[in-house]
Amino acid sequence: MSSTVSDIRPLSTQTGRNPLWFAAPASALIYPFPLMAFHAATGMIAAGDVIGWVIAALSLTLAIALPVAALLAAMRLSRVLRPTSAEKLARRVALLAVAAPPIFTFVGVIFLLLGAPQLDVWFVSAMWLLLSLAIGCADNRAPAAAAPPSSHAKLRVAHGAAAALVLVYIGFHFSNHLFGLIGDEAHTAVMKIFRVVYRAAWVEPVLLAGFAFLILSGARMAWRLTERGTDRYRTFQIAAGIYLIFAVISHLNAVLYLARVHFGIETDWAFATGAPAGMLKDAWNIRLVPYYLLAAFFIVTHAFSGLRVVMLAHGTPKPLADTVMLCGSVFAGVLAIVIILAMCGLRVHFV
């Protein structure tokens, strides 16, 4: 990833509207439809139509690629050091569009609770269209006013400390999911052991407070950091953080309210994987596949992004810090794929 930041703009942004500004919200607008195509393809597969496999593979690949496209657009837009109001809004919307999977899931749960699940696609479509309209109407004549630069030193330290606490729990959570490769029973057995720790009367409130602080502090830093241009490494870190803000909100809403209060059911492996239909064969549950996959990926890469910043602050050569982050990203990708395969039914049997 390049780290170039400049004030050089394409000619189109000087004289009009840059098409790149609308690429990310367009990606987010399209996002629900490949998921619908995937579900339609499962019906074709069940009927023995080979074309269904091709449509399913292409649809799911596209659904995962769209948030990545928004991320690439955000990286490109972040290169302008002193953005206009239009450029700054386009940059922020692009970063928000990276979080299209958890936003779509969260909105889906809200409309499910409201008794109108069919309206979720209409709602998110209207949201992305309105944001695109706002970008088109924003001022593009001169660099926008920005608050004085700030290192957020104390807030970053507190954010990192809270993240370290939460990562202990996530370590439990991810390792528990990996046991799903062996089977539902193995996952449940390990979950019951782990819950003795993280569902203890005093531990769970501390964890929830930690998540709340990470959301608020992360949102604060992301807002300030997007007022000016930055390199692609930092843009990736911000995008991952914004994705996780919405993923945590969506996950906590599903676990604490939808499951525990509304349905009164256990938040076990069956709940996580959308049993009995599963994540791949249900029209609603399919949205969980890219959502979970990218959430697991961004949790790990966001941590490695923070480690890179710490390494650079302590004098580590930039090539080494960059390599550590890139290796961490590869590890995150492998881990996320294994977890999602386990949740989709892959099982490992030992002889």
Backbone hydrogen bonds in HBPLUS format (Angstrom, degrees):
<---DONOR---> <-ACCEPTOR-->    atom                        ^
c    i                          cat <-CA-CA->   ^        H-A-AA   ^      H-
h    n   atom  resd res      DA  || num        DHA   H-A  angle D-A-AA Bond
n    s   type  num  typ     dist DA aas  dist angle  dist       angle   num
A0006-SER N   A0079-ARG O   2.64 MM  73  5.66 156.8  1.69 153.2 161.2     1
A0081-LEU N   A0006-SER O   2.79 MM  75  5.43 141.8  1.94 124.6 135.0     2
A0013-THR N   A0010-PRO O   3.04 MM   3  5.74 144.1  2.17 118.4 126.5     3
A0014-GLN N   A0011-LEU O   3.00 MM   3  5.26 141.9  2.15 104.8 116.3     4
A0015-THR N   A0011-LEU O   3.22 MM   4  6.50 141.9  2.37 151.0 161.3     5
A0016-GLY N   A0012-SER O   2.84 MM   4  5.39 136.0  2.03 138.8 147.9     6
A0021-TRP N   A0018-ASN O   2.95 MM   3  5.65 150.9  2.03 121.9 129.0     7
A0022-PHE N   A0019-PRO O   3.08 MM   3  5.66 146.2  2.19 113.6 121.6     8
A0023-ALA N   A0020-LEU O   3.20 MM   3  5.11 156.4  2.26 101.6 108.7     9
A0026-ALA N   A0022-PHE O   3.06 MM   4  6.01 146.7  2.18 140.0 149.8    10
A0027-SER N   A0023-ALA O   2.95 MM   4  6.19 147.1  2.06 142.5 151.5    11
A0027-SER N   A0024-ALA O   3.02 MM   3  5.01 115.9  2.45  96.2 111.9    12
A0028-ALA N   A0024-ALA O   2.98 MM   4  6.34 158.9  2.03 155.8 161.2    13
A0029-LEU N   A0025-PRO O   2.84 MM   4  5.98 147.9  1.95 140.7 150.0    14
A0030-ILE N   A0026-ALA O   3.00 MM   4  6.21 151.3  2.08 146.0 152.6    15
A0031-TYR N   A0027-SER O   3.05 MM   4  6.11 137.9  2.23 140.4 151.9    16
A0033-PHE N   A0030-ILE O   2.91 MM   3  5.80 145.2  2.03 136.4 144.9    17
A0036-MET N   A0032-PRO O   3.16 MM   4  6.56 145.3  2.29 143.6 153.4    18
A0037-ALA N   A0033-PHE O   2.94 MM   4  6.24 154.2  2.01 148.5 156.0    19
A0038-PHE N   A0034-PRO O   2.84 MM   4  6.09 147.6  1.95 142.1 150.8    20
A0039-HIS N   A0035-LEU O   3.12 MM   4  6.43 159.7  2.16 145.0 149.1    21
A0040-ALA N   A0036-MET O   3.00 MM   4  6.31 156.5  2.06 147.7 154.4    22
A0041-ALA N   A0037-ALA O   2.91 MM   4  6.13 146.6  2.02 143.2 152.7    23
A0041-ALA N   A0038-PHE O   3.03 MM   3  4.98 116.9  2.45  92.3 108.3    24
A0042-THR N   A0038-PHE O   3.03 MM   4  6.44 138.4  2.21 146.0 157.2    25
A0042-THR N   A0039-HIS O   3.17 MM   3  5.18 127.4  2.46  93.7 107.0    26
A0043-GLY N   A0040-ALA O   3.23 MM   3  5.44 129.9  2.50  99.1 111.0    27
A0044-MET N   A0040-ALA O   3.38 MM   4  6.80 148.2  2.49 139.4 147.7    28
A0044-MET N   A0041-ALA O   3.06 MM   3  4.95 116.3  2.48  92.3 108.0    29
A0045-ILE N   A0041-ALA O   2.87 MM   4  6.21 153.0  1.94 150.9 158.7    30
A0046-ALA N   A0042-THR O   2.95 MM   4  6.14 158.4  2.00 143.9 149.4    31
A0047-ALA N   A0043-GLY O   3.12 MM   4  6.31 135.2  2.32 134.4 145.9    32
A0047-ALA N   A0044-MET O   3.13 MM   3  5.04 126.9  2.42  90.7 104.8    33
A0049-ASP N   A0044-MET O   2.88 MM   5  5.23 160.4  1.92 156.1 149.5    34
A0048-GLY N   A0045-ILE O   2.90 MM   3  5.04 158.9  1.94 107.5 113.9    35
A0052-GLY N   A0049-ASP O   3.09 MM   3  5.62 145.9  2.22 109.7 118.7    36
A0053-TRP N   A0050-VAL O   3.00 MM   3  5.63 138.1  2.18 115.6 124.5    37
A0054-VAL N   A0051-ILE O   3.08 MM   3  5.21 117.6  2.49  98.9 113.7    38
A0055-ILE N   A0051-ILE O   2.98 MM   4  6.31 165.4  2.00 159.4 163.1    39
A0056-ALA N   A0052-GLY O   2.85 MM   4  5.94 159.4  1.90 147.7 153.9    40
A0057-ALA N   A0053-TRP O   2.99 MM   4  6.13 162.8  2.02 145.4 149.7    41
A0058-LEU N   A0054-VAL O   2.96 MM   4  6.13 168.4  1.98 153.0 156.5    42
A0059-SER N   A0055-ILE O   2.83 MM   4  5.84 156.8  1.89 147.3 154.4    43
A0060-LEU N   A0056-ALA O   3.04 MM   4  6.14 169.9  2.05 151.2 153.5    44
A0061-THR N   A0057-ALA O   3.04 MM   4  6.10 157.6  2.10 144.1 151.0    45
A0062-LEU N   A0058-LEU O   2.95 MM   4  6.07 157.1  2.00 144.8 150.9    46
A0063-ALA N   A0059-SER O   2.94 MM   4  6.21 156.6  2.00 148.5 154.9    47
A0064-ILE N   A0060-LEU O   3.12 MM   4  6.35 152.3  2.20 145.7 151.8    48
A0065-ALA N   A0061-THR O   2.89 MM   4  6.05 147.2  2.00 143.5 153.9    49
A0066-LEU N   A0062-LEU O   2.98 MM   4  6.09 144.1  2.11 154.2 160.0    50
A0069-ALA N   A0065-ALA O   2.81 MM   4  6.13 147.7  1.92 152.1 162.0    51
A0070-ALA N   A0066-LEU O   3.04 MM   4  6.40 151.5  2.13 147.7 155.3    52
A0071-LEU N   A0067-PRO O   2.95 MM   4  6.25 148.1  2.06 141.0 149.8    53
A0072-LEU N   A0068-VAL O   2.95 MM   4  6.30 155.9  2.01 150.8 156.5    54
A0073-ALA N   A0069-ALA O   2.99 MM   4  6.25 153.2  2.06 145.2 152.7    55
A0074-ALA N   A0070-ALA O   2.91 MM   4  6.17 154.4  1.97 146.7 153.7    56
A0075-MET N   A0071-LEU O   2.94 MM   4  6.22 153.6  2.01 148.9 156.0    57
A0076-ARG N   A0072-LEU O   3.05 MM   4  6.28 156.2  2.10 144.6 150.6    58
A0077-LEU N   A0073-ALA O   2.90 MM   4  6.13 161.5  1.93 152.5 157.6    59
A0078-SER N   A0074-ALA O   2.95 MM   4  6.01 135.9  2.15 141.8 152.6    60
A0079-ARG N   A0076-ARG O   3.32 MM   3  5.75 166.1  2.34 111.4 115.0    61
A0230-THR N   A0078-SER O   2.91 MM 152  5.65 149.9  2.00 145.6 155.4    62
A0229-GLY N   A0081-LEU O   2.94 MM 148  3.83 157.5  1.99 113.0 114.5    63
A0144-ALA N   A0083-PRO O   2.80 MM  61  6.20 162.5  1.83 139.4 141.5    64
A0088-LYS N   A0084-THR O   2.85 MM   4  6.04 160.9  1.89 153.9 159.4    65
A0089-LEU N   A0085-SER O   2.96 MM   4  6.09 160.2  2.00 145.6 150.9    66
A0086-ALA N   A0139-ASP O   2.80 MM  53  5.38 142.1  1.94 156.5 151.0    67
A0090-ALA N   A0086-ALA O   2.90 MM   4  6.06 159.6  1.94 147.6 153.8    68
A0091-ARG N   A0087-GLU O   2.90 MM   4  6.08 152.8  1.98 144.7 151.9    69
A0092-ARG N   A0088-LYS O   3.01 MM   4  6.28 160.9  2.05 148.4 153.0    70
A0093-VAL N   A0089-LEU O   2.86 MM   4  6.05 160.1  1.90 154.2 159.8    71
A0094-ALA N   A0090-ALA O   2.93 MM   4  6.03 149.9  2.02 140.9 149.3    72
A0095-LEU N   A0091-ARG O   3.06 MM   4  6.36 155.5  2.12 147.1 153.1    73
A0096-LEU N   A0092-ARG O   2.95 MM   4  6.19 151.5  2.03 142.4 150.9    74
A0097-ALA N   A0093-VAL O   2.78 MM   4  6.00 145.8  1.89 144.6 154.4    75
A0098-VAL N   A0094-ALA O   3.25 MM   4  6.59 132.0  2.49 139.5 150.2    76
A0098-VAL N   A0095-LEU O   3.31 MM   3  5.37 138.5  2.49  95.3 105.9    77
A0099-ALA N   A0096-LEU O   2.95 MM   3  5.45 140.8  2.11 109.8 120.2    78
A0100-ALA N   A0097-ALA O   3.04 MM   3  5.12 148.9  2.14 115.8 113.7    79
A0103-ILE N   A0099-ALA O   3.08 MM   4  6.16 161.5  2.11 160.8 166.5    80
A0104-PHE N   A0100-ALA O   2.87 MM   4  5.90 161.8  1.90 152.0 156.5    81
A0105-THR N   A0101-PRO O   3.04 MM   4  6.24 156.1  2.10 147.9 154.7    82
A0106-PHE N   A0102-PRO O   2.84 MM   4  5.95 163.7  1.86 147.9 152.5    83
A0107-VAL N   A0103-ILE O   2.90 MM   4  6.06 168.9  1.92 153.5 156.6    84
A0108-GLY N   A0104-PHE O   2.92 MM   4  6.00 148.8  2.02 137.3 146.6    85
A0109-VAL N   A0105-THR O   2.99 MM   4  6.31 150.8  2.08 149.1 155.8    86
A0110-ILE N   A0106-PHE O   3.02 MM   4  6.33 160.4  2.06 151.2 156.7    87
A0111-PHE N   A0107-VAL O   2.98 MM   4  6.25 166.6  2.00 155.4 157.7    88
A0112-LEU N   A0108-GLY O   2.90 MM   4  6.00 138.7  2.07 136.6 148.9    89
A0113-LEU N   A0109-VAL O   2.89 MM   4  6.18 153.1  1.97 150.3 156.3    90
A0114-LEU N   A0110-ILE O   2.99 MM   4  6.28 138.5  2.17 137.9 150.2    91
A0116-ALA N   A0111-PHE O   2.85 MM   5  5.21 155.1  1.91 162.8 160.7    92
A0115-GLY N   A0112-LEU O   3.17 MM   3  5.14 152.6  2.25  97.3 105.6    93
A0119-LEU N   A0116-ALA O   3.08 MM   3  5.88 170.7  2.09 127.0 129.8    94
A0123-PHE N   A0119-LEU O   2.96 MM   4  6.17 155.6  2.02 152.6 159.5    95
A0124-VAL N   A0120-ASP O   3.04 MM   4  6.32 172.8  2.04 158.0 157.9    96
A0125-SER N   A0121-VAL O   2.95 MM   4  5.97 154.7  2.01 145.7 153.5    97
A0126-ALA N   A0122-TRP O   3.00 MM   4  6.13 160.1  2.04 145.1 150.0    98
A0127-MET N   A0123-PHE O   2.97 MM   4  6.22 153.4  2.04 148.3 156.3    99
A0128-TRP N   A0124-VAL O   3.03 MM   4  6.26 166.0  2.05 152.7 154.1   100
A0129-LEU N   A0125-SER O   3.01 MM   4  6.18 154.1  2.08 146.8 154.7   101
A0130-LEU N   A0126-ALA O   2.92 MM   4  6.06 158.5  1.96 148.6 154.0   102
A0131-LEU N   A0127-MET O   3.01 MM   4  6.26 154.3  2.08 147.1 154.2   103
A0132-SER N   A0128-TRP O   2.99 MM   4  6.15 151.6  2.07 140.4 148.0   104
A0133-LEU N   A0129-LEU O   2.93 MM   4  6.20 153.6  2.00 145.9 153.4   105
A0134-ALA N   A0130-LEU O   2.90 MM   4  6.16 152.1  1.97 144.7 152.3   106
A0135-ILE N   A0131-LEU O   3.01 MM   4  6.30 151.3  2.09 144.7 151.7   107
A0136-GLY N   A0132-SER O   2.99 MM   4  6.29 159.5  2.03 147.8 153.4   108
A0137-CYS N   A0133-LEU O   3.00 MM   4  6.24 136.7  2.20 143.9 155.4   109
A0138-ALA N   A0134-ALA O   3.06 MM   4  6.05 118.4  2.46 138.6 152.5   110
A0138-ALA N   A0135-ILE O   3.24 MM   3  5.21 150.0  2.34  99.8 108.5   111
A0156-ARG N   A0152-HIS O   2.70 MM   4  5.79 158.0  1.75 163.0 169.7   112
A0157-VAL N   A0153-ALA O   3.04 MM   4  6.27 157.7  2.09 148.9 154.4   113
A0158-ALA N   A0154-LYS O   3.01 MM   4  6.25 163.8  2.04 148.7 153.1   114
A0159-HIS N   A0155-LEU O   2.79 MM   4  5.93 154.9  1.85 146.3 154.2   115
A0160-GLY N   A0156-ARG O   2.86 MM   4  6.02 158.1  1.91 146.7 152.4   116
A0161-ALA N   A0157-VAL O   2.92 MM   4  6.17 153.4  1.99 147.6 155.0   117
A0162-ALA N   A0158-ALA O   2.98 MM   4  6.20 162.6  2.01 150.1 154.2   118
A0163-ALA N   A0159-HIS O   2.89 MM   4  6.07 151.6  1.98 144.0 152.8   119
A0164-ALA N   A0160-GLY O   2.93 MM   4  6.17 148.9  2.03 144.3 151.9   120
A0165-LEU N   A0161-ALA O   3.23 MM   4  6.57 152.7  2.31 143.7 149.9   121
A0166-VAL N   A0162-ALA O   3.01 MM   4  6.31 164.2  2.04 151.9 155.9   122
A0167-LEU N   A0163-ALA O   2.78 MM   4  5.90 151.9  1.85 150.6 158.6   123
A0168-VAL N   A0165-LEU O   3.26 MM   3  5.57 139.6  2.43 101.9 112.0   124
A0169-TYR N   A0166-VAL O   3.03 MM   3  5.28 114.5  2.47 102.1 116.6   125
A0170-ILE N   A0166-VAL O   2.92 MM   4  6.30 158.5  1.97 150.2 157.2   126
A0171-GLY N   A0167-LEU O   2.82 MM   4  5.94 144.9  1.94 139.1 147.9   127
A0172-PHE N   A0168-VAL O   3.22 MM   4  6.62 151.9  2.30 143.9 150.2   128
A0172-PHE N   A0169-TYR O   3.02 MM   3  5.11 115.3  2.45  97.5 112.6   129
A0173-HIS N   A0169-TYR O   2.89 MM   4  6.22 160.2  1.93 150.9 156.9   130
A0174-PHE N   A0170-ILE O   2.77 MM   4  5.93 169.2  1.79 157.9 158.9   131
A0175-SER N   A0171-GLY O   3.10 MM   4  6.10 164.9  2.13 144.1 148.9   132
A0176-ASN N   A0172-PHE O   2.92 MM   4  6.04 150.0  2.01 146.2 155.2   133
A0177-HIS N   A0173-HIS O   3.05 MM   4  6.35 152.2  2.13 143.3 150.4   134
A0178-LEU N   A0174-PHE O   2.95 MM   4  6.30 147.2  2.06 147.7 157.2   135
A0179-PHE N   A0175-SER O   3.27 MM   4  6.60 136.9  2.47 138.8 148.6   136
A0179-PHE N   A0176-ASN O   3.12 MM   3  5.31 133.3  2.35  99.2 111.5   137
A0180-GLY N   A0177-HIS O   2.85 MM   3  5.18 148.6  1.95 105.3 115.7   138
A0181-LEU N   A0178-LEU O   3.06 MM   3  5.72 165.3  2.08 115.2 119.7   139
A0182-ILE N   A0179-PHE O   3.00 MM   3  5.54 149.9  2.09 111.6 119.7   140
A0348-VAL N   A0181-LEU O   2.64 MM 167  5.50 155.5  1.69 142.8 148.2   141
A0187-HIS N   A0183-GLY O   3.13 MM   4  6.44 162.4  2.17 153.3 158.0   142
A0188-THR N   A0184-ASP O   2.93 MM   4  6.16 164.1  1.95 153.4 157.7   143
A0189-ALA N   A0185-GLU O   2.92 MM   4  6.10 160.5  1.96 150.4 155.6   144
A0190-VAL N   A0186-ALA O   3.08 MM   4  6.25 166.7  2.10 151.3 154.4   145
A0191-MET N   A0187-HIS O   2.85 MM   4  5.97 157.4  1.90 150.0 157.4   146
A0192-LYS N   A0188-THR O   3.01 MM   4  6.21 155.9  2.07 149.4 154.0   147
A0193-ILE N   A0190-VAL O   3.10 MM   3  5.20 122.3  2.45  97.2 111.7   148
A0194-PHE N   A0190-VAL O   2.95 MM   4  6.26 167.1  1.97 158.6 161.7   149
A0195-ARG N   A0191-MET O   2.84 MM   4  5.94 156.1  1.90 152.5 159.0   150
A0196-VAL N   A0193-ILE O   3.24 MM   3  5.61 146.1  2.36 104.8 114.0   151
A0197-VAL N   A0194-PHE O   2.88 MM   3  5.56 146.3  2.00 116.0 124.8   152
A0198-TYR N   A0194-PHE O   3.18 MM   4  6.59 153.1  2.25 155.3 155.6   153
A0199-ARG N   A0195-ARG O   2.97 MM   4  5.05 143.4  2.11 127.6 132.7   154
A0200-ALA N   A0197-VAL O   3.25 MM   3  5.51 161.7  2.28 112.2 113.8   155
A0203-VAL N   A0200-ALA O   3.04 MM   3  5.11 126.0  2.34 100.2 115.3   156
A0204-GLU N   A0200-ALA O   3.20 MM   4  6.12 169.7  2.21 162.5 161.9   157
A0206-VAL N   A0203-VAL O   3.07 MM   3  5.20 116.1  2.49 100.5 116.3   158
A0207-LEU N   A0203-VAL O   2.92 MM   4  6.23 155.5  1.98 156.9 164.6   159
A0208-LEU N   A0204-GLU O   2.96 MM   4  6.21 163.6  1.98 156.5 160.5   160
A0209-ALA N   A0205-PRO O   2.91 MM   4  6.08 154.5  1.97 144.3 151.4   161
A0210-GLY N   A0206-VAL O   2.89 MM   4  6.11 148.9  1.99 142.6 151.6   162
A0211-PHE N   A0207-LEU O   2.91 MM   4  6.26 156.8  1.96 153.0 158.5   163
A0212-ALA N   A0208-LEU O   2.94 MM   4  6.18 159.9  1.98 146.9 152.7   164
A0213-PHE N   A0209-ALA O   2.93 MM   4  6.14 159.1  1.97 148.6 153.9   165
A0214-LEU N   A0210-GLY O   2.97 MM   4  6.19 158.9  2.01 148.3 154.2   166
A0215-ILE N   A0211-PHE O   2.96 MM   4  6.21 156.1  2.02 151.0 157.1   167
A0216-LEU N   A0212-ALA O   3.04 MM   4  6.29 170.1  2.05 154.2 156.0   168
A0217-SER N   A0213-PHE O   2.83 MM   4  5.84 169.9  1.84 156.8 160.2   169
A0218-GLY N   A0214-LEU O   2.85 MM   4  5.55 150.3  1.93 133.9 143.6   170
A0219-ALA N   A0215-ILE O   2.96 MM   4  6.00 157.7  2.01 143.1 149.3   171
A0220-ARG N   A0216-LEU O   3.04 MM   4  6.20 156.8  2.10 143.7 150.1   172
A0221-MET N   A0217-SER O   3.01 MM   4  6.24 164.9  2.04 150.7 153.8   173
A0222-ALA N   A0218-GLY O   2.89 MM   4  6.00 161.7  1.92 150.1 155.9   174
A0223-TRP N   A0219-ALA O   2.99 MM   4  6.10 157.2  2.05 146.3 151.8   175
A0224-ARG N   A0220-ARG O   3.25 MM   4  6.50 162.9  2.28 147.7 151.5   176
A0225-LEU N   A0221-MET O   2.85 MM   4  5.95 160.4  1.88 153.6 159.8   177
A0226-THR N   A0222-ALA O   3.14 MM   4  6.15 133.1  2.38 140.7 149.5   178
A0227-GLU N   A0224-ARG O   3.26 MM   3  5.60 166.4  2.28 112.0 114.5   179
A0235-THR N   A0231-ASP O   3.01 MM   4  6.25 156.1  2.06 146.7 154.3   180
A0236-PHE N   A0232-ARG O   2.88 MM   4  5.99 155.3  1.95 142.4 148.4   181
A0237-GLN N   A0233-TYR O   3.03 MM   4  6.34 154.3  2.10 143.7 150.8   182
A0238-ILE N   A0234-ARG O   2.87 MM   4  6.17 159.3  1.91 153.2 158.2   183
A0239-ALA N   A0235-THR O   2.85 MM   4  6.04 165.2  1.87 152.3 156.7   184
A0240-ALA N   A0236-PHE O   2.91 MM   4  6.08 161.6  1.94 150.6 155.4   185
A0241-GLY N   A0237-GLN O   2.99 MM   4  6.18 154.6  2.05 143.1 150.5   186
A0242-ILE N   A0238-ILE O   2.89 MM   4  6.19 157.5  1.94 155.0 160.6   187
A0243-TYR N   A0239-ALA O   2.94 MM   4  6.17 160.9  1.97 150.0 155.4   188
A0244-LEU N   A0240-ALA O   2.98 MM   4  6.22 157.2  2.03 146.2 152.4   189
A0245-ILE N   A0241-GLY O   2.93 MM   4  6.22 142.6  2.07 144.3 154.8   190
A0246-PHE N   A0242-ILE O   3.33 MM   4  6.67 163.2  2.36 153.2 153.9   191
A0247-ALA N   A0243-TYR O   2.88 MM   4  6.10 149.6  1.98 146.0 156.1   192
A0248-VAL N   A0244-LEU O   2.83 MM   4  5.82 163.4  1.86 148.0 151.0   193
A0249-ILE N   A0245-ILE O   3.11 MM   4  6.30 163.7  2.14 143.5 148.4   194
A0250-SER N   A0246-PHE O   2.88 MM   4  5.94 163.1  1.91 143.7 149.0   195
A0251-HIS N   A0247-ALA O   2.82 MM   4  5.92 159.8  1.86 145.5 151.8   196
A0252-LEU N   A0248-VAL O   2.84 MM   4  5.92 170.3  1.85 155.3 158.1   197
A0253-ASN N   A0249-ILE O   3.00 MM   4  6.06 155.9  2.05 143.9 151.0   198
A0254-ALA N   A0250-SER O   2.99 MM   4  6.18 156.0  2.05 145.8 152.3   199
A0255-VAL N   A0251-HIS O   2.88 MM   4  6.08 160.5  1.91 152.7 158.2   200
A0256-LEU N   A0252-LEU O   2.76 MM   4  5.53 155.0  1.82 144.5 151.9   201
A0257-TYR N   A0253-ASN O   3.11 MM   4  5.38 145.9  2.23 122.5 132.6   202
A0258-LEU N   A0253-ASN O   3.01 MM   5  6.42 168.0  2.03 157.4 160.2   203
A0259-ALA N   A0254-ALA O   2.88 MM   5  6.09 148.4  1.98 151.0 159.5   204
A0260-ARG N   A0255-VAL O   3.30 MM   5  6.40 159.7  2.34 145.7 151.2   205
A0261-VAL N   A0257-TYR O   2.96 MM   4  4.84 136.2  2.16 118.4 131.8   206
A0262-HIS N   A0257-TYR O   2.76 MM   5  6.03 167.8  1.78 162.3 166.2   207
A0263-PHE N   A0258-LEU O   2.91 MM   5  6.14 150.6  2.00 150.3 159.0   208
A0264-GLY N   A0259-ALA O   2.70 MM   5  5.62 114.3  2.13 139.8 159.2   209
A0265-ILE N   A0259-ALA O   2.90 MM   6  5.37 153.4  1.98 135.2 139.9   210
A0272-ALA N   A0268-ASP O   3.00 MM   4  6.30 164.3  2.03 154.5 159.1   211
A0273-THR N   A0269-TRP O   2.98 MM   4  6.08 151.2  2.06 149.1 155.6   212
A0275-ALA N   A0270-ALA O   2.85 MM   5  4.84 160.4  1.88 149.7 150.7   213
A0274-GLY N   A0271-PHE O   3.32 MM   3  5.26 164.3  2.34 102.1 106.6   214
A0278-GLY N   A0274-GLY O   2.87 MM   4  4.69 155.4  1.93 120.6 121.2   215
A0286-ILE N   A0282-ASP O   3.24 MM   4  6.11 145.0  2.37 149.0 152.6   216
A0287-ARG N   A0284-TRP O   3.33 MM   3  6.26 160.5  2.37 123.6 126.9   217
A0288-LEU N   A0285-ASN O   2.84 MM   3  5.52 160.4  1.88 122.1 128.5   218
A0289-VAL N   A0286-ILE O   3.16 MM   3  5.70 154.6  2.23 113.2 119.4   219
A0292-TYR N   A0288-LEU O   2.81 MM   4  5.72 169.4  1.82 145.9 149.0   220
A0293-LEU N   A0289-VAL O   2.97 MM   4  6.01 165.9  1.99 152.8 157.4   221
A0294-LEU N   A0290-PRO O   3.00 MM   4  5.94 171.5  2.01 145.1 147.9   222
A0295-ALA N   A0291-TYR O   2.98 MM   4  6.00 145.6  2.11 139.6 150.1   223
A0296-ALA N   A0292-TYR O   2.96 MM   4  6.13 169.7  1.97 157.3 157.9   224
A0297-PHE N   A0293-LEU O   3.14 MM   4  6.35 158.6  2.18 142.7 149.1   225
A0298-PHE N   A0294-LEU O   2.81 MM   4  5.90 166.1  1.83 149.5 153.0   226
A0299-ILE N   A0295-ALA O   2.94 MM   4  6.05 149.8  2.03 149.2 156.9   227
A0301-THR N   A0297-PHE O   3.01 MM   4  6.22 168.5  2.03 153.6 157.3   228
A0302-HIS N   A0298-PHE O   2.83 MM   4  5.58 151.5  1.91 137.1 144.6   229
A0303-ALA N   A0299-ILE O   3.29 MM   4  6.43 151.2  2.38 135.6 142.7   230
A0304-PHE N   A0300-VAL O   3.03 MM   4  6.37 156.5  2.09 148.2 154.7   231
A0305-SER N   A0301-THR O   2.78 MM   4  5.98 143.5  1.91 142.7 153.3   232
A0306-GLY N   A0302-HIS O   3.02 MM   4  6.28 154.5  2.09 143.9 149.8   233
A0307-LEU N   A0303-ALA O   2.95 MM   4  6.27 150.9  2.03 143.3 152.0   234
A0308-ARG N   A0304-PHE O   2.88 MM   4  6.12 149.8  1.97 142.2 149.9   235
A0309-VAL N   A0305-SER O   3.12 MM   4  6.49 155.0  2.19 146.4 151.9   236
A0310-VAL N   A0306-GLY O   3.05 MM   4  6.37 158.4  2.10 149.4 155.0   237
A0311-MET N   A0307-LEU O   2.85 MM   4  6.09 160.6  1.88 153.3 158.8   238
A0312-LEU N   A0308-ARG O   2.94 MM   4  6.19 162.0  1.98 153.5 157.7   239
A0313-ALA N   A0309-VAL O   2.97 MM   4  6.17 154.5  2.04 145.7 153.0   240
A0314-HIS N   A0310-VAL O   3.10 MM   4  6.34 130.4  2.36 141.3 153.6   241
A0314-HIS N   A0311-MET O   3.15 MM   3  5.21 136.8  2.35  96.2 108.2   242
A0316-THR N   A0311-MET O   2.92 MM   5  5.24 159.6  1.96 153.0 146.7   243
A0315-GLY N   A0312-LEU O   3.17 MM   3  5.26 156.8  2.23 112.3 111.0   244
A0320-LEU N   A0317-PRO O   3.08 MM   3  5.51 121.7  2.43 109.7 123.2   245
A0321-ALA N   A0317-PRO O   3.08 MM   4  6.41 163.5  2.11 156.5 161.7   246
A0322-ASP N   A0318-LYS O   2.83 MM   4  5.96 164.6  1.85 161.8 165.6   247
A0323-THR N   A0319-PRO O   2.97 MM   4  6.08 151.3  2.05 139.4 147.3   248
A0324-VAL N   A0320-LEU O   2.96 MM   4  6.24 156.4  2.02 151.5 157.2   249
A0325-MET N   A0321-ALA O   3.15 MM   4  6.42 159.3  2.19 145.8 150.8   250
A0326-LEU N   A0322-ASP O   2.93 MM   4  6.19 158.7  1.98 149.3 155.5   251
A0327-CYS N   A0323-THR O   2.85 MM   4  6.03 160.6  1.89 152.4 157.5   252
A0328-GLY N   A0324-VAL O   2.91 MM   4  6.07 152.7  1.98 143.6 151.8   253
A0329-SER N   A0325-MET O   2.89 MM   4  6.17 140.4  2.04 141.6 152.7   254
A0330-VAL N   A0326-LEU O   3.07 MM   4  6.42 149.6  2.16 144.7 151.9   255
A0331-PHE N   A0327-CYS O   3.00 MM   4  6.32 164.3  2.03 151.2 155.2   256
A0332-ALA N   A0328-GLY O   2.85 MM   4  6.05 153.9  1.92 142.6 150.4   257
A0333-GLY N   A0329-SER O   2.91 MM   4  6.14 152.6  1.98 144.4 151.2   258
A0334-VAL N   A0330-VAL O   3.05 MM   4  6.37 161.8  2.09 154.5 158.3   259
A0335-LEU N   A0331-PHE O   2.93 MM   4  6.11 169.2  1.94 155.9 159.2   260
A0336-ALA N   A0332-ALA O   2.88 MM   4  5.98 164.5  1.91 149.8 154.4   261
A0337-ILE N   A0333-GLY O   3.05 MM   4  6.20 158.4  2.10 145.5 151.1   262
A0338-VAL N   A0334-VAL O   3.01 MM   4  6.24 163.7  2.04 153.5 157.7   263
A0339-ILE N   A0335-LEU O   2.97 MM   4  6.18 163.8  2.00 154.0 158.4   264
A0340-ILE N   A0336-ALA O   2.99 MM   4  6.16 165.1  2.01 149.1 153.1   265
A0341-LEU N   A0337-ILE O   2.93 MM   4  6.07 151.3  2.02 146.9 155.0   266
A0342-ALA N   A0338-VAL O   3.00 MM   4  6.23 154.5  2.07 146.6 153.3   267
A0343-MET N   A0339-ILE O   2.98 MM   4  6.29 153.7  2.05 147.4 154.9   268
A0344-CYS N   A0340-ILE O   2.93 MM   4  6.09 129.6  2.19 136.1 149.3   269
A0346-LEU N   A0341-LEU O   2.85 MM   5  5.39 161.5  1.88 151.9 145.7   270
A0345-GLY N   A0342-ALA O   3.19 MM   3  5.29 161.7  2.22 102.6 107.9   271
